[in-house]
Amino acid sequence: MKKRIVPLVLSAAMLVSLATSCTNTAENTPSPSQSATPTPSASTGVEDGYIPAPYTVSSEDELTSKFLEPVFYENEDGPTIGVTLLGVIVQDGKYFRDLDNDQELDDFEDWRLDDQTRAEAMAAALTDEQLTHQVANNGSYSAKSTKTEDVVDENGEPVWTKLYPTSGGFGGGGKSEEEEDPDATNIEYLNSEGFRTLVIRNNPETEVAVWFNNGLEQYSEYDAITNGEVAVPFFTFTNPISHGLPNSEGVAAASLGAGNADAVLEDAQYDREVMWAKGVDGLYGPQIDLATDPRWSRNNSTYGEREDMSAEIASNLVIGYQNGDQGMVEGSVLVTVKHFPGDGAAYNGFESHGQTGRYRIYSTENSLADYQLKSFIAAFEAGAAGVMPGYSQPIIDERIASQSITYNGETYDIRLEGRGNAFNEDVLQYLLREVLGFNGLINSDSLMTNAQQGVEDLTSYERMVLFIKAGCDCGVISFDDATPAELLEQALTNGDLTREDLERAAANRLLPQMQSGNLDNPYRDLEESVATVDEVTSKVEALAEEMNLNSVVLMKNSESALPLSDTSVKVYVQGFNQKDDADVSGMISALEAEGFTVVDDYNEADVAYLRVDPTIVGTGSSELAILDLAEDVETPVYDNNAKRTEETAEITTVSGMDDFQKIADAVHANGGKVIGEINASNAWILTEMEPYCDALLGTFKNTDESIAQVVSGKYNPTGKLPLTMGADASVIALVETDLNGEVWDVCVSPNDVPGYVKDQYMDADVLAASPSGSYAYKDADGNLYQSGFGLSY
């Protein structure tokens, strides 16, 4: 697709020529739609007037018959304008996108005005129906395939029906292959749903991504023209996409080792270029919750428990993705930091996607200010333009400690009410906006029917009204009895919500698109995008390799068991996981590439390399998480109010630890060494593993090649633990406690402070009973496995 650019040097004759040069609308080639006689501009040599749309289509069938090549108009001192079916206004020698197709320059079309004024003007110009559709995001609408070859015809041209699913929603990118009508387009679905914000759940090749983006914008223009409305560009989010780095905890491990998060900034800058090139407007992340409860199943997607490093990482992510620290600017990808005000203080680890995990407990005085909020404040000060409140609700009883915060020289009491954060005015209007000064987009976590904590006594209608009144602007919202748009229309009719309420939400959603340039040009040029992604890919790969090496943590190294500098030794490799089906073929190949001989019988081995990759309870589970490396452990089950029931369940975190110990004993009996590797993304209790290892590595879904280079000594490890490993089950024991006649399970170590400081908040008797005398695990060599710990050769 060759980029069509119209420079700012048009005369009157050229304007008329452009408007009348092509007429073959059946094949979607440029043709006149409307024309106007241009008027000379005194300020420049360019004459004012109107440039009709480069294409016209007369039906939905014609719209979807071919992808139109966007036409771009370049302003010398302003944004590039991109259109397919809309016209372009020329005024004062400048181009403007005619979003409502009325050939007049409206305030929301005038990029010379400040962005806030434009956003408010555009929100005011939307119909009631359009406003209601700005609130509800489509939780999953993705290309049918990520592969270019799957979405093109025999001539290599993209095919609409091969690219777009005819349904969407949170569960996936559309109907199953069997359910899809291969000849159906998505137009009926788009018309009926009306959404303009969506979340892509896959990572398509560049060509697919550009076509997917441009086709949606083509539809947006067509829909506006057909209905006589303002064209609202699609706002496309994606979850953070893996491109070879270790997981988030690994990024923290590398950053702690380096003493800075510079590599995070570099990676975010690269990722921004790729996302922008692919037409992605925003990120549903990063998750910057502080990991403070060891049982929480989402610790592995945080940046650890060290609040200062987590804050530095959060700041650098914002600066990298948003193209600087001044908020949204040209080329920014919006960052949506989550889950405000910090979801890591999980009541006994229960995860808030399920009702058992509804509560966040702030039982330590000022734990919000001292720990939970640090990363969010850093992100806001770096210009984060989006924030996502979590599902959870604060516990409001005698377990909550006094919470206050000093910010910008003023001290504020932190008020908390017992509703889910998306419905919580004290969290959103007071703490977030008034105290911390956040003025961006509040995009709630996906409000599915079973995850609307603290408002179960309200009807769907009442929840929808409260959602807006509390301060949310948009989100993925699902009710059983009505769509969000229907409920919002009803609220407008009843007077429970006003147009001003919805205009506020819409303006907050539109503002970042104006700031980034996506409102004036939502299209991507295919050739430029492919070139950008190709150029960045090699840089990303090099950085990923570096981060994989830097994140490996040497936790134990008795008698310098590592590195294995003698490659003549025979190595036995085995993996252990929950399902007892660990695949270590990649590690075997990586060790062989380093020159080692890998044997099939551990009795013949000089060294046993034993990898352990445990599994924590699933998202939303009502079963108390187990951190021991064990199988078939009985654990209590809790109800929807996080109260213990009479039921129990059996949990396996990893299978075969008896075999692990048997192999270790046999190798040691033969005079060999045992190298253990633990996926340290969660705070596992290591009593069944560490004593059997001469050396122990903590990893975070690193590449096998990077781990093998550490083993061989080719790379001297520098990573540091992002989490504190607990001494044993006694330091996270739950004590049945009577509170106002109700029995609750209270953890002996607080849920709301990081592991490295838990000792100062724990009872002396509990610490005295700990094998290490501390919350943290102590190995046979006396190393204390606190966050920030890591050895080198």
C-alpha positions in Angstrom: 0.0 0.0 0.0 1.7 3.2 -1.2 1.2 6.2 1.0 -0.9 8.9 -0.6 0.2 12.3 0.7 -1.2 15.6 -0.3 1.2 18.4 0.7 0.0 21.8 1.8 0.6 23.5 -1.6 -2.9 23.2 -3.2 -4.2 26.0 -5.4 -7.9 26.5 -6.3 -7.5 24.6 -9.5 -5.8 21.7 -7.8 -8.6 21.5 -5.2 -11.2 21.2 -8.0 -9.0 18.8 -9.9 -8.6 16.5 -6.8 -12.4 16.6 -6.3 -13.2 15.5 -9.9 -10.3 13.4 -11.0 -11.8 9.9 -10.5 -15.4 8.7 -10.6 -15.2 4.9 -10.4 -17.0 4.4 -7.0 -17.8 0.8 -7.7 -14.2 -0.1 -7.3 -13.6 2.4 -4.5 -11.1 4.5 -6.4 -11.0 8.2 -5.6 -14.2 10.0 -6.8 -16.0 13.2 -6.1 -18.5 13.3 -3.2 -19.0 17.0 -2.7 -17.2 20.0 -4.1 -16.7 23.6 -3.1 -15.1 26.6 -4.7 -12.1 27.4 -2.6 -11.4 30.9 -1.4 -7.8 32.2 -1.4 -6.2 32.6 2.0 -4.3 35.8 2.8 -2.0 34.1 5.3 -0.5 31.6 2.9 -0.4 30.7 -0.8 -3.0 28.0 -0.1 -6.6 28.7 -0.8 -9.4 28.0 1.6 -12.1 25.6 0.6 -13.3 22.1 0.9 -11.7 18.9 -0.3 -14.3 16.2 -0.8 -13.7 12.7 0.5 -11.3 10.7 -1.7 -13.8 7.8 -1.8 -17.5 7.3 -1.6 -19.4 4.1 -0.9 -23.1 3.6 -1.3 -23.7 0.5 0.8 -22.3 -1.8 3.5 -21.4 -4.4 0.8 -19.4 -1.8 -1.0 -17.8 -0.7 2.2 -16.5 -4.2 2.9 -15.6 -5.1 -0.6 -12.1 -3.5 -0.4 -9.8 -1.8 2.1 -9.5 1.8 1.1 -6.1 3.3 0.9 -6.0 6.3 3.4 -5.2 9.7 2.0 -3.0 11.9 4.2 -2.8 15.7 4.2 0.3 17.1 5.8 0.2 20.4 7.7 3.5 22.2 7.9 2.9 23.3 11.5 0.3 20.8 12.7 -0.9 17.2 12.6 -1.2 15.1 9.5 -4.9 14.6 8.5 -6.0 11.1 7.4 -9.3 10.3 5.7 -11.0 7.8 3.5 -14.7 8.7 3.4 -14.6 12.1 5.2 -13.8 15.4 3.5 -11.1 17.8 4.5 -11.6 21.5 5.4 -8.9 24.0 4.3 -8.9 27.2 6.4 -6.2 29.7 6.9 -4.0 27.5 4.8 -4.4 24.5 7.0 -6.0 21.1 6.8 -8.7 19.9 9.2 -10.6 16.6 9.3 -14.3 17.2 8.7 -15.5 14.8 11.4 -19.2 15.6 11.0 -19.1 16.0 7.3 -20.8 19.4 7.3 -18.0 21.3 5.5 -17.7 23.8 8.4 -14.9 23.9 10.9 -16.2 23.0 14.3 -14.2 23.6 17.5 -13.6 19.8 18.0 -12.1 19.7 14.5 -9.8 22.7 15.0 -6.4 21.3 16.1 -5.2 24.9 16.9 -7.5 24.9 20.0 -6.3 23.3 23.2 -7.1 19.6 23.5 -9.4 20.0 26.5 -11.6 22.5 24.7 -11.8 20.2 21.7 -12.6 17.1 23.7 -15.4 18.9 25.6 -16.8 20.3 22.3 -16.8 16.9 20.6 -18.5 15.3 23.6 -21.2 18.0 23.4 -21.7 17.3 19.7 -22.3 13.5 20.2 -25.8 12.2 20.3 -27.2 10.6 23.4 -26.8 7.2 21.9 -23.2 7.9 21.0 -22.5 9.1 24.5 -23.8 5.9 26.0 -21.5 3.8 23.7 -18.4 5.7 24.8 -18.8 4.3 28.3 -18.8 0.5 27.5 -15.6 -1.0 26.1 -15.6 -4.2 24.1 -13.5 -6.5 26.3 -12.2 -8.7 23.4 -12.4 -7.9 19.7 -9.4 -9.1 17.8 -8.5 -10.1 14.2 -9.6 -13.7 13.3 -6.0 -14.6 12.7 -2.6 -13.0 13.5 -1.1 -14.4 10.3 -1.1 -12.3 7.1 -1.5 -15.4 4.9 -4.8 -16.2 6.6 -6.5 -12.9 5.9 -5.6 -12.2 2.2 -6.9 -13.5 -1.1 -4.9 -15.1 -3.9 -3.6 -11.7 -4.9 -2.4 -10.8 -1.4 -5.1 -8.3 -0.8 -6.8 -8.3 2.6 -10.3 -9.7 2.8 -12.8 -8.1 5.2 -14.6 -11.4 6.1 -11.3 -13.1 6.8 -10.1 -10.4 9.1 -13.0 -9.4 11.3 -15.1 -11.7 13.6 -18.8 -11.2 13.6 -19.0 -11.2 17.3 -16.8 -10.2 20.3 -17.0 -9.8 24.0 -14.8 -10.6 26.9 -14.5 -14.3 26.2 -12.6 -14.1 22.9 -12.2 -12.6 19.5 -15.6 -13.8 18.2 -17.4 -17.0 17.4 -15.7 -20.3 17.0 -14.6 -21.3 13.5 -17.6 -23.6 13.3 -20.1 -20.9 14.3 -18.7 -18.2 12.0 -20.5 -17.6 8.7 -17.5 -17.3 6.3 -19.4 -14.9 4.1 -20.7 -12.6 6.9 -19.1 -9.3 7.6 -18.9 -7.6 11.0 -21.0 -4.6 10.1 -24.2 -5.9 11.6 -22.3 -6.6 14.8 -20.6 -3.1 14.9 -23.9 -1.4 14.1 -25.8 -3.2 16.9 -23.1 -2.8 19.5 -22.0 0.7 18.8 -18.7 0.5 20.7 -15.7 2.6 19.9 -13.3 1.2 22.5 -12.0 -2.3 22.3 -9.3 -4.6 23.7 -7.2 -6.7 21.3 -6.3 -10.0 22.9 -3.8 -11.3 20.4 -0.6 -10.0 18.8 -1.1 -9.9 15.0 1.6 -9.4 12.4 2.1 -5.8 11.3 0.1 -6.1 8.1 -2.8 -7.7 9.9 -2.8 -5.1 12.6 -2.7 -2.1 10.1 -5.5 -3.5 8.0 -7.5 -4.3 11.2 -7.1 -0.7 12.4 -7.7 1.0 9.1 -10.8 -1.0 8.3 -12.4 -0.1 11.6 -11.7 3.6 11.0 -13.1 3.3 7.5 -16.3 1.9 9.0 -16.3 4.7 11.6 -16.4 7.3 8.9 -19.0 5.4 6.9 -21.2 5.0 10.0 -21.0 8.7 10.9 -21.9 9.8 7.3 -24.8 7.3 7.1 -26.3 8.5 10.4 -25.4 12.2 10.1 -23.3 12.0 13.3 -19.7 12.9 14.3 -17.2 10.3 13.4 -15.6 8.9 16.6 -12.4 7.0 16.0 -11.9 3.6 17.5 -9.7 3.5 20.6 -7.8 0.2 20.6 -6.3 -1.2 23.8 -4.1 -4.2 24.3 -2.9 -6.0 27.4 0.9 -6.0 27.8 2.4 -8.2 25.1 5.3 -10.5 25.7 8.2 -10.1 23.3 10.9 -12.2 24.9 11.5 -10.5 28.2 11.2 -12.4 31.5 8.0 -11.8 33.3 7.3 -8.7 35.4 9.0 -10.1 38.5 12.0 -10.9 36.3 12.1 -7.3 35.1 12.2 -6.2 38.8 14.9 -8.7 39.5 17.1 -7.3 36.7 16.3 -3.7 37.8 17.2 -4.4 41.4 20.5 -5.9 40.2 21.3 -3.0 38.1 20.3 -0.5 40.7 18.0 1.3 38.2 15.2 0.7 35.8 16.9 2.2 32.7 16.3 -0.9 30.6 12.6 -0.7 31.4 12.5 2.8 29.9 14.3 1.5 26.8 12.0 -1.4 26.4 8.8 0.7 26.8 10.1 3.1 24.1 10.6 0.3 21.7 7.2 -1.2 22.5 5.5 2.2 22.0 7.0 2.4 18.5 5.6 -1.1 17.7 2.2 -0.4 19.2 1.8 2.9 17.5 2.9 1.4 14.1 0.2 -1.3 14.6 -2.6 1.1 15.4 -2.7 0.3 19.1 -3.8 3.4 21.1 -3.5 2.3 24.7 -2.2 -0.3 27.1 -4.5 -2.1 29.6 -1.6 -1.9 32.1 1.0 -2.0 33.4 0.0 -3.7 36.7 1.9 -1.7 39.3 0.3 -3.1 42.4 2.9 -3.8 45.2 3.2 -7.4 46.1 2.5 -7.6 49.8 0.5 -10.7 50.5 2.5 -13.8 49.5 -0.6 -15.9 48.7 -1.9 -13.5 46.1 -2.0 -15.2 42.7 -1.2 -12.0 40.8 2.1 -11.3 42.5 3.8 -12.8 39.5 2.6 -10.0 37.3 3.7 -7.2 39.6 7.1 -5.6 39.8 7.8 -7.0 43.2 7.6 -5.7 46.7 10.3 -3.1 46.8 8.2 0.1 46.7 11.0 2.4 45.5 12.0 0.1 42.6 8.4 -0.5 41.7 7.8 3.2 41.6 10.9 3.8 39.4 9.7 1.1 37.0 6.2 2.5 36.9 7.6 6.0 36.1 9.8 4.7 33.3 7.0 2.6 31.8 4.8 5.8 31.6 7.6 7.9 30.1 8.4 5.2 27.6 4.9 4.4 26.4 3.6 7.9 26.5 6.6 9.4 24.7 7.8 11.6 27.5 6.8 12.8 31.0 4.3 15.5 29.8 1.3 13.3 29.6 -0.2 12.3 26.2 1.6 13.9 23.3 1.9 13.1 19.6 2.7 9.4 19.1 1.8 8.5 22.7 0.4 5.1 23.7 -1.9 5.7 26.7 -0.9 3.9 29.8 -3.6 2.6 32.2 -1.9 1.9 35.5 -3.7 -0.7 37.6 -5.2 -1.5 40.1 -5.7 1.7 42.1 -5.2 2.2 45.0 -3.2 -1.0 45.1 -4.6 -4.5 44.9 -1.6 -6.3 46.5 -3.0 -5.9 50.0 -5.2 -9.0 49.4 -7.0 -10.3 52.3 -5.2 -13.6 52.9 -4.2 -13.7 49.2 -7.7 -14.0 47.7 -7.8 -12.5 44.2 -10.5 -10.0 43.4 -11.7 -11.4 40.1 -13.8 -13.7 42.4 -16.1 -12.7 45.2 -14.0 -14.5 47.8 -11.3 -12.0 46.9 -13.4 -9.0 47.4 -11.5 -7.5 50.3 -8.3 -5.4 50.6 -7.1 -5.0 54.1 -5.1 -2.0 55.3 -4.4 -3.1 58.8 -1.0 -1.3 59.2 -1.0 2.4 59.9 -0.4 4.4 56.8 0.4 1.4 54.7 -1.4 2.9 51.7 0.9 6.0 51.7 4.0 4.2 52.7 3.7 1.2 50.3 0.6 0.6 48.2 0.4 4.1 46.6 4.0 4.7 45.9 4.0 3.3 42.4 0.8 5.1 41.4 2.1 8.4 42.6 5.3 7.9 40.6 3.2 7.0 37.6 0.9 10.1 37.9 3.9 12.4 38.4 5.4 11.0 35.2 2.2 11.9 33.4 0.2 8.6 33.3 -3.0 9.5 31.4 -5.1 6.5 32.4 -5.8 4.5 35.6 -7.8 1.4 36.4 -9.4 0.9 39.7 -9.6 -2.7 40.8 -12.6 -4.9 41.6 -11.8 -5.1 45.3 -13.3 -3.2 48.2 -11.6 -2.0 51.4 -12.4 -3.9 54.6 -14.2 -1.4 56.9 -14.1 -2.6 60.5 -11.7 -2.6 63.4 -9.0 -4.3 61.3 -8.4 -1.1 59.3 -5.7 1.1 60.7 -5.5 4.9 60.4 -4.5 6.0 56.9 -3.2 9.4 55.9 -0.9 10.8 53.3 1.2 13.9 53.0 1.3 15.0 49.4 2.6 18.3 48.0 3.1 19.6 51.5 -0.5 18.9 52.6 -1.6 16.1 54.9 -4.9 14.3 54.1 -6.8 11.6 55.9 -7.5 8.8 53.5 -11.2 8.1 53.6 -12.4 4.6 52.6 -15.8 3.2 52.1 -16.8 -0.4 51.7 -17.6 -0.5 48.0 -15.7 -1.8 45.1 -13.2 0.7 43.9 -15.1 1.4 40.6 -18.1 2.4 42.6 -16.2 4.2 45.4 -16.3 8.0 45.4 -13.9 8.2 48.3 -11.3 6.3 46.2 -11.9 8.0 42.8 -13.1 11.5 43.5 -11.4 12.2 46.7 -8.1 10.2 46.9 -7.4 9.9 43.2 -8.5 13.2 41.8 -8.6 15.6 44.8 -5.7 14.5 46.8 -3.3 13.1 44.1 -4.4 15.4 41.4 -5.0 12.8 38.7 -7.0 14.3 35.8 -6.9 11.6 33.2 -9.1 8.7 32.1 -10.6 6.4 34.7 -11.1 3.1 32.9 -12.4 0.5 35.3 -11.4 -3.1 35.5 -13.8 -5.3 33.6 -17.1 -5.2 35.5 -18.4 -8.6 34.9 -21.6 -9.6 36.6 -19.7 -11.8 39.2 -17.1 -9.2 40.0 -18.9 -6.1 41.2 -17.8 -6.2 44.8 -19.7 -4.3 47.5 -22.7 -3.3 45.3 -24.4 -6.7 45.2 -27.5 -5.2 46.9 -27.9 -2.7 44.0 -29.7 -3.4 40.8 -27.9 -3.3 37.5 -29.4 0.1 36.8 -28.3 1.5 40.2 -24.8 0.1 39.6 -24.6 1.7 36.2 -25.6 5.1 37.7 -23.2 4.8 40.6 -20.4 3.8 38.3 -20.6 7.1 36.5 -21.4 9.2 39.6 -18.4 7.7 41.5 -16.1 8.9 38.7 -15.5 6.1 36.2 -15.4 7.1 32.6 -15.5 3.8 30.8 -14.8 0.1 31.2 -15.8 -3.4 30.1 -19.2 -3.8 31.6 -21.5 -6.8 31.7 -24.9 -7.2 33.2 -27.3 -10.1 32.9 -30.5 -8.1 32.3 -29.5 -5.2 30.1 -26.7 -3.6 28.1 -24.8 -0.6 29.6 -26.1 1.6 26.8 -29.7 0.6 27.6 -29.2 1.4 31.3 -27.5 4.7 30.5 -30.3 5.7 28.2 -32.8 4.9 30.9 -30.8 6.9 33.4 -30.9 9.9 31.1 -34.6 9.6 30.7 -35.2 9.2 34.4 -32.9 12.1 35.2 -30.6 10.0 37.4 -27.8 10.9 35.0 -27.5 14.0 32.9 -25.9 14.6 29.6 -23.2 16.5 31.5 -22.3 13.3 33.3 -21.9 11.4 30.1 -20.2 14.3 28.3 -17.6 14.3 31.1 -16.9 10.7 30.6 -16.8 11.0 26.9 -14.5 14.0 27.0 -12.0 12.1 29.2 -12.0 9.3 26.7 -11.6 11.5 23.7 -8.9 13.7 25.2 -6.0 11.3 24.8 -6.9 10.7 21.2 -6.7 14.4 20.5 -3.4 14.6 22.4 -1.8 11.7 20.5 -2.9 12.8 17.1 -5.3 9.9 16.6 -8.4 12.0 16.2 -6.9 13.9 13.3 -5.3 10.8 11.7 -6.4 7.4 13.1 -4.9 5.6 10.1 -1.6 3.9 9.7 0.5 3.7 6.6 1.3 0.1 5.9 4.8 0.5 4.4 5.9 2.8 7.2 4.5 0.5 9.9 6.2 -2.6 8.5 9.5 -0.7 8.3 9.2 0.6 11.9 8.4 -2.8 13.3 11.2 -4.5 11.3 13.7 -1.9 12.5 12.6 -2.1 16.2 12.5 -5.9 16.3 16.2 -6.4 16.3 16.7 -3.8 19.1 13.9 -5.5 21.2 15.5 -8.9 20.7 18.9 -7.6 21.9 17.4 -6.0 24.9 15.3 -9.1 25.7 18.5 -11.2 25.7 20.2 -8.7 28.1 17.2 -8.7 30.4 17.0 -12.5 30.5 20.6 -12.7 31.6 20.3 -9.8 34.1 17.3 -11.2 35.9 18.7 -14.7 36.9 19.2 -14.7 40.7 21.9 -16.8 42.3 20.2 -17.6 45.7 22.6 -20.2 47.0 26.1 -21.3 46.0 27.6 -23.7 48.6 31.3 -24.2 48.1 31.2 -22.5 44.8 29.1 -25.2 43.2 28.6 -22.8 40.3 29.7 -21.9 37.7 30.3 -25.3 36.1 33.5 -24.2 34.4 34.4 -27.8 33.5 32.2 -28.7 30.6 33.3 -32.3 30.6 31.0 -33.0 33.5 27.9 -35.1 32.8 24.6 -33.4 33.6 21.3 -34.9 34.3 18.3 -32.6 33.7 14.7 -33.1 35.1 11.8 -30.7 35.5 9.0 -30.7 38.1 5.7 -29.0 37.8 2.1 -29.3 38.9 1.0 -31.7 36.2 4.1 -33.8 36.2 4.7 -33.1 32.5 7.6 -30.6 32.6 9.4 -30.3 29.3 13.1 -29.6 29.7 14.1 -30.3 26.2 15.0 -26.6 25.7 17.3 -26.6 28.7 19.0 -29.8 27.6 19.7 -28.2 24.2 21.0 -25.0 25.9 23.3 -27.0 28.2 24.6 -29.0 25.2 25.2 -25.8 23.3 27.4 -24.7 26.2 29.5 -27.9 25.8 28.0 -30.1 28.5 27.1 -33.8 28.1 23.6 -34.5 29.2 22.8 -38.0 30.4 19.5 -39.9 30.8 20.4 -41.6 34.1 21.1 -39.5 37.2 23.2 -42.3 38.6 25.7 -41.6 35.8 25.7 -37.8 36.4 28.3 -35.6 38.0 25.6 -32.8 38.3 21.9 -32.9 38.5 20.1 -29.9 37.2 16.6 -29.9 38.7 14.0 -27.3 37.6 10.9 -26.7 39.7 8.0 -24.7 38.3 5.1 -24.6 40.8 1.6 -23.4 40.2 -0.4 -21.2 42.5 -4.2 -21.2 42.8 -6.1 -19.8 39.9 -7.5 -16.3 39.5 -10.6 -15.9 41.5 -10.2 -19.1 43.5 -12.1 -19.6 46.7 -9.4 -22.0 48.0 -6.7 -20.7 50.3 -3.4 -20.7 48.3 -0.6 -23.1 49.3 3.0 -22.0 49.0 4.6 -25.2 50.0 6.2 -27.3 47.2 3.9 -30.3 47.7 1.0 -32.2 46.3 -2.4 -33.1 47.6 -2.3 -30.6 50.4 -5.6 -30.1 52.2 -6.7 -26.4 52.3 -9.8 -24.7 53.5 -12.4 -23.3 51.1 -14.0 -19.8 51.7 -17.3 -18.3 50.8 -18.2 -15.2 48.8 -17.6 -13.1 51.9 -14.1 -14.5 52.5 -15.3 -16.5 55.5 -14.0 -20.1 56.1 -16.5 -22.8 55.3 -16.5 -26.5 56.4 -15.3 -27.5 52.9 -11.7 -28.3 52.1 -9.9 -28.9 48.8 -6.6 -30.6 47.8 -4.0 -28.5 46.1 -0.9 -29.5 44.3 1.7 -26.8 43.6 4.3 -29.2 42.2 4.3 -33.0 41.7 7.2 -35.3 42.4 9.2 -33.5 45.1 9.9 -37.0 46.6 11.7 -37.8 43.3 13.5 -34.5 43.5 14.9 -35.4 46.9 15.7 -39.0 45.9 17.6 -37.8 42.8 19.5 -35.2 44.9 20.4 -37.8 47.5 21.7 -40.3 44.9 23.8 -37.7 43.1 25.3 -36.5 46.4 26.0 -40.1 47.4 28.0 -40.4 44.2 30.0 -37.2 45.0 28.1 -35.0 42.6 26.4 -31.6 42.9 22.8 -30.6 42.7 21.8 -27.4 41.0 18.2 -26.3 41.7 16.2 -23.8 39.7 12.9 -22.4 41.1 10.5 -20.2 39.3 10.7 -17.4 41.9 7.7 -15.4 40.6 5.8 -16.3 43.7 7.0 -16.4 47.3 7.4 -20.2 47.6 8.3 -21.9 50.9 11.6 -23.7 50.0 11.9 -26.2 52.9 11.4 -29.2 50.6 13.9 -28.0 48.0 16.7 -25.7 49.2 18.4 -28.1 51.7 18.9 -30.6 48.9 20.6 -28.1 46.6 24.3 -27.1 46.4 23.3 -24.1 44.3 19.9 -22.5 43.7 18.8 -20.2 40.9 15.7 -18.1 40.9 14.3 -17.5 37.5 11.2 -15.8 36.0 10.3 -17.6 32.8 13.8 -16.8 31.4 15.1 -18.3 28.2 16.9 -21.6 28.6 19.9 -20.0 26.8 20.3 -17.3 29.4 20.1 -19.7 32.3 22.6 -22.0 30.7 25.0 -19.1 30.3 24.8 -18.4 34.0 25.4 -22.1 34.8 28.4 -22.3 32.6 29.9 -19.1 34.0 29.7 -17.3 30.7 27.6 -14.7 32.5 28.0 -13.7 36.2 24.6 -13.4 37.7 23.5 -10.0 39.0 19.7 -10.4 39.6 18.1 -9.8 43.0 15.0 -11.3 44.5 11.9 -9.2 43.9 10.0 -11.0 46.6 10.8 -12.2 50.1 10.5 -16.0 50.5 8.7 -17.0 53.7 10.5 -19.0 56.3 7.8 -21.6 56.5 4.1 -22.0 56.9 4.2 -20.6 60.5 4.9 -17.0 59.3 1.7 -16.9 57.2 -0.5 -18.9 59.5 -4.1 -17.8 59.9 -5.6 -17.4 63.4 -9.3 -17.6 64.0 -10.3 -14.3 65.6 -13.6 -13.1 66.9 -14.5 -9.6 65.7 -17.8 -8.2 66.8 -19.3 -11.7 67.1 -18.0 -12.9 63.7 -15.0 -15.2 63.3 -12.4 -14.2 60.7 -9.1 -15.7 59.8 -6.4 -13.2 60.6 -2.9 -13.7 59.2 0.0 -13.5 61.7 1.9 -11.4 59.2 0.2 -8.3 57.8 -1.3 -8.5 54.3 -0.5 -4.9 53.4 3.3 -4.5 53.9 6.1 -6.0 51.9 7.9 -9.1 53.1 11.2 -7.4 53.7 9.6 -5.2 56.5 7.1 -7.7 57.9 9.3 -8.5 60.9 8.7 -5.1 62.5 4.9 -5.6 62.3 4.8 -9.2 63.6 4.4 -10.6 67.1 7.7 -11.5 68.8 6.4 -15.0 69.6 5.7 -15.7 66.0 9.1 -14.6 65.0 10.7 -16.7 67.8 9.0 -19.8 66.5 10.2 -19.2 62.9 13.2 -21.4 61.8 15.0 -18.3 60.7 13.9 -16.0 63.6 12.4 -13.8 60.8 9.6 -13.8 58.3 12.2 -14.5 55.6 13.6 -17.9 54.7 17.2 -18.6 55.7 19.1 -21.3 53.8 21.8 -23.7 55.0 24.5 -21.2 54.3 22.8 -18.5 56.3 21.5 -16.5 53.4 18.3 -14.6 54.2 16.0 -14.7 51.1 14.7 -11.2 51.4 13.8 -9.1 48.4 17.0 -7.4 47.1 19.1 -10.4 47.9 21.2 -12.1 45.2 24.7 -13.6 44.9 27.3 -13.3 42.2 30.4 -15.5 41.4 
